[in-house]
Amino acid sequence: MADFRAGERVRVRAVDPEGHTRVPRYVRGQVGRIVECQGRWALADECAAGIAEPRVEPVYTVAFAAGDLWGEGGHEVTVDLWESYIERVREDGA
């Protein structure tokens, strides 16, 4: 079951893991909005590491304001992210 709902604000974890990750650097630490859940998929990081039974997690489409990512642009950028890559944004913004 998905932990996040459409419209919910989330922050991408600012991680720099060893090995493969599907978290683009340009969204790490950024706040976005859940658009929808794309279902549950094997965690790509663990698949790339050769883990025989990788975790299966919900994958979310998350929208970011282009201006927040690059300082300009009036459009949104969407990125598909596994649940372990994101965390809730508290109402006070933290």
C-alpha positions in Angstrom: 0.0 0.0 0.0 1.2 3.5 -0.8 2.1 5.8 2.1 1.8 9.0 0.1 -1.3 10.5 -1.6 -1.7 12.8 -4.6 -1.2 16.4 -3.7 1.0 15.7 -0.6 4.3 17.7 -0.3 7.4 15.6 0.0 11.1 16.2 0.2 13.6 14.1 -1.7 16.2 12.7 0.7 19.6 14.4 0.2 21.6 11.2 -0.1 24.8 10.4 -1.9 24.9 6.6 -1.7 27.7 4.4 -2.9 26.9 2.6 -6.1 23.9 3.0 -8.3 20.9 5.2 -7.4 17.9 6.4 -9.5 17.7 9.7 -7.5 18.8 12.5 -9.9 21.1 14.9 -8.2 19.1 17.9 -9.3 16.1 16.8 -7.1 18.0 15.7 -4.0 16.9 17.9 -1.0 14.1 19.5 -3.1 10.4 19.7 -2.2 7.9 18.5 -4.7 4.3 17.3 -4.9 3.0 13.8 -5.3 1.2 13.5 -8.6 0.3 9.8 -8.5 1.5 6.3 -7.5 2.8 4.2 -10.4 2.5 0.9 -8.6 5.1 -1.2 -6.7 8.4 -2.0 -8.3 11.7 -3.6 -7.3 14.1 -1.0 -5.9 16.4 -0.3 -8.8 19.4 0.4 -6.6 19.2 -3.1 -5.1 18.7 -4.7 -8.5 21.8 -3.0 -9.8 23.7 -4.1 -6.7 22.8 -7.7 -7.5 20.6 -8.3 -4.5 18.7 -11.5 -5.2 15.4 -10.3 -3.6 15.3 -6.5 -3.8 12.8 -4.6 -1.8 9.6 -3.8 -3.6 8.3 -0.3 -3.0 5.7 2.1 -4.3 7.0 4.4 -7.1 5.6 7.9 -7.2 5.5 10.6 -9.9 6.7 13.7 -8.1 6.3 17.2 -9.6 8.8 20.0 -9.0 8.6 23.6 -10.0 11.3 24.2 -12.6 12.2 27.5 -11.0 12.9 25.7 -7.7 15.3 23.3 -9.5 17.1 25.7 -11.9 16.1 29.2 -10.9 13.9 29.8 -13.9 11.1 28.3 -15.9 7.4 28.4 -15.3 6.7 24.8 -15.9 6.9 21.6 -13.8 9.4 18.8 -14.0 8.2 15.3 -13.0 10.4 12.5 -11.7 9.5 8.9 -10.8 10.9 8.1 -7.3 10.8 5.1 -5.1 9.2 5.6 -1.7 12.5 5.2 0.3 13.8 8.3 -1.6 11.2 10.7 -0.2 9.9 11.9 3.1 6.9 14.0 4.3 7.3 17.7 4.6 5.9 18.9 7.9 3.4 21.7 7.8 6.0 24.2 9.1 8.1 23.4 6.0 10.8 21.3 7.7 
